[in-house]
Amino acid sequence: MEKIFNEAKALIEGAGSPEAVEELRIKYLGKKGEVTALLKSMGTIAPEERKAFGMQVNKLKQDVEALIETKKSSLAGEGRQARLAAEKIDVTEPGRAHSPGTRHMITITIDEICAIFQNLGYSITEGPEVETVFNNFDALNSAPNHPSRDMTDTFYITENTLLRCHTSPVQVRILLEQEPPIKVLSPGRCFRVDTPDATHSPMFHQVEGLLVDEDVTMADLKGTLDLFAKRMFGDKVKTKFRPHFFPFTEPSAEMDVSCFLCDGSDKSCRVCHGSGWIELLGCGMVHPNVLKIGGLDTDRYTGLAFGMGVERTAMLKHGIDDIRLFYENDVRFIGQFY
């Protein structure tokens, strides 16, 4: 027994891993272990010696178990220390730099446009992106056979609901809910069936303006938009209005701004292509048929309306040549506009 104990002690104390200790436990205390074999040999011992022999074997078993437990605790402590050492953090080392977030260029442009018109007394009103055919077309004086009603141009959900093509339906909702004077601006997302390319997207943003009151004239419209252009692109910018057609305004116009990059002096200008003018937005006096939807007296009230593409405005102002850059979420692009 003394020989077994000394051998076990040497091997257990020299074990370098929990696995090695477990193997030694099996070697001495397992079903076929050396200490277990001594207990099984009790039947070969003379009856008068069995008690003393049994006590000695049990003591040997307890001593070996104690050695194993001590070694397991020692190895666990060493493993814990090694793990803590490996996981140690140097709190004096500089941390990893995280770049701050920033607003998206679309949001920045909408905020800039809204701020200009809010300073002119306009309030901000938004409407749903899923609209009725009535609000999107009928109430805006759109003819039943107008091409924009086709499924090749408009995303229909049901026969009577669709994804709005413009933010103009907000005008209808305002006319139905409020009494003049009305002075609102409505930014938001719009949808049209289109193939994505450098200048087109099936989802885009617009900002629509509406002013209805007594004695509102085309001069008010031109003065308002001229001031907006100067606030948005600089005091030297000039504006030009060209006759156009929109179902919901009469008369209608498109507004151009003078090229703020070359002023028409560079025939190779990437913004105006040498013409000196850039098409910016559509506008006009609210059609009497639209005012009648709100139950207004068209002999008493007149209104002006205008709408501009947010992406187009941002592209012109910042020299961006591909509308898809707004939607690809490349931080190298987004991070340029703080």
C-alpha positions in Angstrom: 0.0 0.0 0.0 2.8 2.4 0.8 4.4 1.7 -2.6 1.0 2.4 -4.4 0.6 5.6 -2.4 4.1 6.9 -3.2 3.7 6.1 -6.8 0.3 7.7 -7.1 1.5 10.8 -5.2 4.4 11.3 -7.6 2.3 10.8 -10.7 -0.6 13.0 -9.5 1.7 15.8 -8.4 3.5 15.7 -11.8 0.3 15.7 -13.9 0.1 18.8 -16.1 -3.5 18.8 -17.1 -7.0 17.9 -15.8 -7.1 15.1 -18.4 -4.0 13.5 -17.0 -5.4 13.7 -13.5 -8.5 12.0 -14.6 -6.5 9.2 -16.2 -4.7 8.7 -12.9 -8.0 8.7 -11.0 -9.2 5.8 -13.2 -5.8 4.1 -12.8 -6.1 3.9 -9.0 -9.8 4.4 -8.1 -11.6 3.1 -11.2 -13.5 -0.2 -11.4 -10.2 -1.9 -12.4 -8.0 0.5 -10.5 -5.2 -0.7 -8.1 -6.9 0.5 -4.9 -10.2 -1.0 -6.0 -8.3 -4.3 -6.6 -7.1 -4.3 -3.0 -10.7 -3.9 -1.8 -11.8 -6.8 -4.0 -9.1 -9.0 -2.4 -10.6 -8.8 1.0 -11.9 -12.3 0.6 -8.4 -13.7 0.5 -7.4 -12.1 3.8 -7.6 -14.1 7.0 -10.8 -13.2 9.0 -8.9 -11.8 11.9 -6.9 -9.5 9.7 -9.7 -8.2 7.5 -10.7 -5.3 9.7 -7.2 -3.9 9.9 -6.6 -4.5 6.2 -9.9 -2.8 5.3 -9.1 0.2 7.3 -5.7 0.6 5.7 -7.2 0.2 2.2 -9.9 2.8 2.9 -7.3 5.2 4.2 -5.2 4.7 1.0 -8.3 5.4 -1.1 -9.1 8.6 0.9 -5.4 9.8 0.6 -5.4 9.2 -3.2 -8.7 11.0 -3.5 -7.3 13.9 -1.5 -4.3 14.1 -3.8 -6.5 14.1 -6.9 -8.8 16.9 -5.5 -5.8 19.0 -4.5 -4.3 18.7 -7.9 -7.6 19.5 -9.7 -8.0 22.6 -7.6 -4.4 23.6 -8.3 -4.8 23.1 -12.1 -8.1 25.0 -12.1 -6.4 28.0 -10.4 -3.5 27.9 -12.8 -5.9 27.8 -15.8 -7.9 30.7 -14.4 -4.8 32.8 -13.9 -3.6 32.0 -17.4 -7.0 32.9 -18.9 -7.2 36.1 -17.0 -3.7 37.0 -18.1 -4.6 36.3 -21.7 -7.8 38.4 -21.4 -6.2 41.3 -19.6 -7.0 44.7 -21.1 -4.6 47.6 -21.1 -6.9 50.4 -20.1 -4.3 53.0 -21.0 -4.3 51.9 -24.7 -6.3 54.2 -27.0 -9.7 52.8 -28.0 -10.8 52.1 -31.6 -12.1 55.3 -33.3 -15.7 55.3 -34.3 -16.8 57.7 -37.0 -19.8 59.8 -36.0 -23.1 59.4 -37.8 -24.5 62.1 -40.1 -27.8 63.0 -41.7 -28.4 61.6 -45.2 -28.1 64.1 -48.1 -31.8 63.6 -48.8 -32.7 64.6 -45.3 -30.3 67.6 -45.4 -31.8 68.9 -48.6 -35.4 68.5 -47.4 -34.5 70.4 -44.2 -32.8 73.2 -46.2 -35.9 73.6 -48.4 -38.3 73.4 -45.5 -36.3 76.0 -43.5 -36.5 78.5 -46.4 -40.2 78.3 -46.7 -40.9 78.1 -43.0 -39.1 81.5 -42.8 -41.7 82.7 -45.3 -44.6 81.5 -43.1 -45.3 78.1 -44.5 -46.2 75.2 -42.2 -45.1 71.6 -42.8 -47.8 69.0 -43.5 -47.3 65.4 -44.6 -49.7 62.8 -46.0 -49.8 59.1 -46.6 -47.7 57.3 -49.2 -50.6 55.0 -50.1 -53.3 57.2 -51.7 -56.7 56.9 -53.3 -57.1 57.4 -57.1 -59.4 60.3 -56.3 -56.7 62.2 -54.3 -53.9 61.3 -56.7 -55.7 62.0 -60.0 -59.4 62.9 -60.0 -59.3 65.7 -57.5 -56.2 67.1 -59.2 -58.1 67.6 -62.5 -56.3 64.7 -64.2 -58.2 63.6 -67.3 -59.5 60.0 -67.3 -57.2 59.1 -70.3 -54.1 60.9 -68.9 -51.0 58.7 -69.6 -49.9 59.0 -66.0 -52.9 56.8 -64.9 -51.5 53.8 -66.9 -50.1 50.9 -65.0 -46.9 51.5 -66.9 -46.5 54.7 -65.0 -48.2 54.1 -61.6 -47.9 51.5 -58.9 -51.5 50.3 -58.3 -52.3 48.3 -55.1 -56.0 47.9 -55.9 -58.3 49.5 -58.5 -58.8 52.5 -56.2 -55.6 52.7 -54.2 -52.0 53.3 -55.3 -48.6 54.5 -54.3 -48.7 58.2 -54.7 -47.0 59.6 -57.8 -46.4 63.0 -56.3 -47.0 64.9 -53.0 -49.8 66.9 -54.6 -52.5 64.7 -53.0 -51.6 66.5 -49.8 -53.0 69.6 -51.4 -56.3 67.9 -51.8 -56.4 66.8 -48.2 -55.6 70.3 -47.0 -58.3 71.9 -49.2 -60.8 69.4 -47.9 -59.9 70.0 -44.2 -58.8 73.7 -43.9 -60.3 77.0 -44.7 -58.2 79.7 -46.3 -55.7 81.3 -45.8 -53.7 78.1 -46.5 -49.9 78.1 -46.6 -48.4 74.7 -46.4 -45.3 72.7 -47.6 -45.5 68.9 -48.0 -42.3 66.9 -48.3 -42.3 63.1 -48.8 -41.6 60.0 -50.8 -43.2 59.4 -54.2 -43.3 56.4 -56.5 -43.5 55.9 -60.2 -42.8 52.9 -62.5 -39.4 53.6 -63.8 -36.1 51.8 -64.6 -33.3 52.9 -62.3 -30.5 54.7 -64.1 -28.3 57.8 -63.4 -31.3 60.2 -63.5 -34.3 58.0 -62.7 -35.6 56.0 -59.8 -38.9 54.3 -59.0 -38.8 55.9 -55.5 -37.9 59.5 -55.1 -38.7 62.6 -52.9 -40.7 65.7 -53.6 -41.5 68.9 -51.8 -44.8 70.5 -52.7 -46.0 74.0 -51.8 -49.5 75.4 -51.7 -50.8 78.9 -50.9 -54.5 79.8 -51.1 -55.9 83.2 -50.1 -57.6 86.2 -51.6 -55.7 88.1 -54.3 -52.9 85.6 -54.8 -51.3 86.2 -58.2 -48.7 84.9 -60.5 -46.4 87.7 -59.2 -46.6 86.1 -55.7 -45.6 82.8 -57.2 -42.6 84.2 -59.1 -41.5 86.3 -56.2 -41.7 83.4 -53.8 -39.7 81.0 -56.0 -37.2 83.6 -57.0 -36.4 84.2 -53.3 -36.2 80.4 -52.7 -33.7 80.0 -55.6 -31.5 82.8 -54.2 -31.6 81.3 -50.7 -30.9 77.8 -52.0 -28.2 78.5 -54.6 -26.9 82.0 -53.8 -27.8 85.6 -54.3 -26.5 85.8 -57.8 -28.9 83.2 -59.2 -31.5 84.4 -61.7 -34.8 82.7 -62.5 -36.7 82.2 -65.7 -40.3 80.9 -66.1 -41.3 79.0 -69.2 -45.0 78.1 -70.1 -45.8 74.5 -69.5 -48.9 72.3 -68.8 -49.9 70.6 -65.5 -53.5 69.4 -65.1 -53.9 70.9 -61.6 -52.5 74.4 -62.4 -53.5 77.1 -64.9 -51.5 78.9 -66.0 -48.6 76.5 -65.5 -44.8 77.0 -65.8 -41.5 75.4 -65.3 -38.8 77.5 -63.5 -35.2 77.5 -64.6 -32.3 78.9 -62.6 -29.2 80.4 -64.0 -26.2 78.0 -63.9 -24.5 78.7 -60.6 -21.4 76.8 -61.8 -20.5 78.6 -65.0 -23.3 81.2 -65.6 -23.5 80.0 -69.2 -19.9 80.8 -70.0 -18.6 77.3 -70.3 -20.0 75.2 -73.2 -18.7 72.0 -71.6 -20.3 72.7 -68.2 -21.5 69.4 -66.7 -24.5 71.1 -65.1 -26.1 73.3 -67.7 -24.2 71.9 -70.8 -23.5 75.4 -71.9 -27.1 76.7 -72.0 -26.7 78.8 -68.9 -30.0 77.6 -67.5 -31.0 74.6 -65.4 -34.6 73.3 -65.1 -35.5 73.1 -61.4 -39.2 72.8 -60.7 -42.8 73.0 -61.9 -45.3 75.5 -60.7 -48.5 77.5 -61.5 -51.7 78.9 -60.3 -54.0 76.4 -58.7 -56.7 75.3 -61.3 -60.2 76.5 -60.3 -61.4 72.8 -60.6 -59.0 71.9 -57.8 -60.2 74.7 -55.6 -63.8 73.7 -56.1 -62.9 70.2 -54.7 -62.4 72.0 -51.4 -65.7 73.9 -51.8 -63.9 77.3 -52.3 -65.4 80.3 -54.1 -63.1 80.6 -57.1 -64.2 84.2 -57.6 -62.9 85.0 -54.1 -59.9 82.7 -53.7 -56.9 81.9 -55.9 -53.9 79.9 -55.1 -50.3 79.1 -56.2 -48.6 75.7 -56.2 -45.1 74.4 -56.9 -43.3 71.1 -56.6 -39.6 70.2 -56.8 -37.6 67.0 -56.8 -35.4 66.7 -53.7 -32.8 64.5 -55.4 -32.7 66.7 -58.5 -32.2 69.8 -56.3 -29.4 68.1 -54.3 -27.7 66.8 -57.5 -27.7 70.3 -59.0 -26.4 72.0 -55.9 -23.7 69.5 -55.1 -22.7 68.3 -58.5 -23.8 64.7 -58.1 -24.2 62.9 -61.4 -25.9 59.7 -60.4 -29.2 59.5 -58.4 -28.4 55.9 -57.4 -25.7 57.2 -55.1 -28.4 58.4 -52.7 -29.8 54.9 -52.2 -26.6 52.7 -52.1 -25.7 53.8 -48.5 -22.0 54.0 -49.3 -20.6 55.8 -46.2 -17.8 57.2 -48.4 -20.5 59.2 -50.2 -22.8 59.9 -47.3 -19.9 61.1 -45.1 -19.1 63.9 -47.5 -22.2 65.9 -46.4 -22.0 66.9 -42.8 
